[in-house]
Amino acid sequence: MSESLSQSQYQVCIAGTGSYLPERVMTNADLEKIVDTNDEWIVSRTGIRERRIAAPDEFSSHMATKAGLKALEQAGISGEEIDLIIVATITPDTFTPATACYVQQQIGAVGAVAFDISAACSGYLYAMKIAKRMIADGTFKNALIIGSEKLSHFINWQDRTTCILFGDGAGAAVLRRAAPEEGSILATEMGSDGRLTHLLNVKGGGIACPITKENADDNLVTLAMLGKEVFKHAVTRMKESAEKVIERSGLKPEDIKLVVPHQANLRIIDAIADRLSVPNERIFVNLEKYGNTSAAAVAIALDEAHRTGRIERGDHVVMVVFGAGLTWAAAAVRW
Ligand code: UT7
């Protein structure tokens, strides 16, 4: 599913970004104490060295709000001026209302429309596409999109194939109508393949498999993954998705200042860089510090890249993600 600029009434830019990481650091050495693993294996197979773990009373909406306020500050826009809030999360505070509604309350966006989307690690770029479309057609003026996850809540800390991978955090961006001389989101793309739901999921917690003591004891309310299969699909889909937005925005690989990929595994990122013919120094990686934070990962990475000067006005940036569903998405932006 894709769109081009010609369908849009207004161009849409990223006016500000923000992120938030919980204070508590969990290193690979910490994991060695609770599960049969070691730093050498984790670093060589994933690139991850540490991850952040949210406090017991710190929820996805709290992290989302902190990231969102930073994005608002950078954009020079107040909470009251935001008329659309989309939170991408698979770890909502409550089933209902949406985590976005708690964020709305916490940032004082009294007149906004607020809702969540569930597309796992792809959620932030799904949100970007939806918000872009709704600003481009004149429905909204200023949107706050956020990826926020407390994945530590759904981890089986005895499963060494998953517990080493994930972390908590939030990333946000303010999207608004762009003036002609400003940068804009050039192309977006997204897709899903529901034939592959079995590869990565949390079975319990919904109607099909309610939270009961038995289900919890059977580890049905924690994340399960067939890592090798996910790996293969991730490389193929992210490559295809990135290529589509690069082509649709009229870019060549050498025009791209930075690729900001989903931060799941350094070997996946290296494989994609190779297939896209983009040199490693133009690929943004921060997974060594935060692990895989699902919908928050690319949002946090984009904010860090921006705030550390890796992205400047006029630069072309490509983001590409992949997650449970399976889902995938990409966006090309002129900053
Ligand atoms: O955001 C959603 C997207 N998710 C992903 O992108 C995840 C994609 N998959 C991956 O990143 C990788 O498949 C993993 C990092 C999960 C696993 O890496 P792998 O190279 O595919 O390892 P493997 O599953 O083939 O396991 C190799 C060996 C096995 O031992 P044997 O059977 O060869 O004796 C595992 O039991 O490594 C063992 N192993 C571990 N050893 C130490 C698995 N996990 C660990 C561990 N520490 N944490």
Residues whose N, C-alpha, C, O or C-beta is under 5 A from the ligand:
A	BS01	UT7	D36 T37 N38 W41 R45 T46 C121 R160 T161 I164 G227 K228 V230 F231 A234 A264 N265 N292 F322 G323
